[in-house]
Amino acid sequence: MCGLAGILNRRGERIPGKDIVTMANCMMDRYDGRGGGFAGYGIYPDYKDYYAFHLFLDNEEARERVEEYLKDRVAIIKDEEVQTRKIKEIPQRHMTWRYFVEVPHRFRSKQEFEAREEDYVVDTVMHINAEIDGAFVASSGKNMGVFKAAGYPCDVARLFKVDEYKAYTWVTHGRFPTNTQGWWGGAHPFNLLDWSVVHNGEISSYGTNRRYLEMFGYHCRLLTDTEVVAYLFDLLVRKQGLSLETASTVLTPPFWDQIERMPEEKRRLYKALRATYGPAMLNGPFGIIVTNRNAMIGLNDRIKLRPLIAAEDGPFTYIASEESAIRSVAPEPQRVWAPKAGTPVVARLDKDVRP
């Protein structure tokens, strides 16, 4: 029942948050008010070279412990409380703080530093989420941020003043949780570095996926199955160098009987992917949108048990649970289609755009 939507401007032109809020508001019947959120890319142009950590903190003591830890790990360029409105619909049970940070050059060479910088940030995020009580990192990418809470998307947008930010890629989610609790950390999007994921459905392979990720140093602490998808994309694409299309195939591979009917060379490839990455495969009904600084991906499970619609209009690509959400901001798109089961829709920034 969850509702999700995304907008990407291929020219990298930033648009106000009102369009993604309009799309979210069009799918109110899909939410039950226990989780909503937004992610925007390009929202911090003045600090685009620094990692932007958005943190939820239970109290001042948790903030002090986080800062003590961060000061040993990174250079804090700027920190501030995230501006919010007081609204009766969402009681503010957490402090929401952001830190713009730089990783120090502690490694032996520039090449080694560049290879390890993002791993260093991932380790920092994992430590905070696992070891510091009362604190968790909502987002940790450069020039982007996640805003989420336990509430309807329309109220989350008001709470965090989403309409005052501009981004070239937006993604949103409204929850209808069925087998996990509704809380701020369990709201979507889930994020690591510049990867953000929103999801409608259920990842029934969560246990297997989680154990597989733990072998590579990822820790799932946010009590929602969607968390594994963000970490899988980081592992497969950033760390192991797979393309977005190949990583999507790993997560939603063809059935064995389909593979057996493929031409020999293609059959060998798909057999190798399934044999190598079996524990990374996602099972269950799902529709997901995955974003990073350069792209937006829409992906369904292999028999399309959750809806997903895509559209293009000029420089914009849209993906949503419902066509009506797309038409609420692009009434006459040039192209509208329903992606095939297990086949990714990948929209990228133009090659000459430097986010």
C-alpha positions, 0 to 999 in steps of 0.5 A: 500500500505504500506510495512512492515517487521520484523526479529527476531533471537530466540537465541538473536544473534544481526545482523547488520541493513543491512538485514532489510534495504535490506528487506525494499528496496525490497518493494519500490513500496509500498511507496510514500516517506512520511514516513519510519522507523526502530526499533531495539532491543538490540542496546544499550548493554552498557546501557541496564538497562536504558530506552532509550528515543528518542525524536524529538525536533523542536528547542533548546527551546523545548529541554530545556523544555524537560530536565527541565521536565525530571530532575524532573522525572528521573535520566539522565544517559547520553544524546546525539544527535543521530548521523545522516548523512546529506542527501539531500533527507530528510531535518533535520527539527528536533533535534533528541536527546536520553536520557538514564534514570533511574526511581528513587525509590520514592515509598514506597516499592520495590514491589510497585516500580516494579509494578509502574515503567513502568506506571511512564515512560508511564506517562512521555511519555504522558506528553511530547507528550501532554504538551510540544510544539515542542517535542515528544517521538519516543521511550522509551524502554530499550535497543531499539530504533526507527529511523523514518522520513518523507522519504523513508526507504532507506533514513531514514536508511542512515540518521540515520546510521541504518547499524551501529547498531546491533539488535536481532529483527528488524522491518521496515515500509514504508508509503503510507498514504491515510487519514493522513498527512505524518510527522516525528511523523506519520511515523512508527514504533509507540512505547511505552516502548518496544512495537513497531508497524508497520501497513499497512492499515486503523484502521477504529475503531480509534475513538472508540479505542482512547476513550477506551484508554483515560479511562486508561490514554493514550493520542493519539497525533501523528495524525495517526490511528496506534498509538492506536495499540501500546497502546492497546498491552501495556494495554492488555498485560502489564497492564491487563496480557493477553497473546500475543495470547489472546490480538491478539484475542481481537483485531481480534475476530471471527465473531459472527456467527463463535462463535455461531458454536464453542463448548460450552466452547470455545463459552463462552470464545469468547463471554466473550472476545468480551463483555469485550473488544468490544471497543478494537477490531480493524476494517478495513483492516490491516496487522501489526507487533508488537514487544517487547523485547521478541517477534514478532507478525504478525496479519491480519484483520479478512478477510485478506484485507492486505497481510502478509507472514511469514517464518522461517530459522534456528534461524530466523523468518521473517514477511513481506508484500511480500515474495520477501522481505523475500527471499532477505535476506533468499533465501531458507527459511525452511518454508514459509506460509501465516498466516490465517486471524485474527490468530497471528504468534508469534515468541519468543526468546528461553527461555534461552535467556535473552535480 
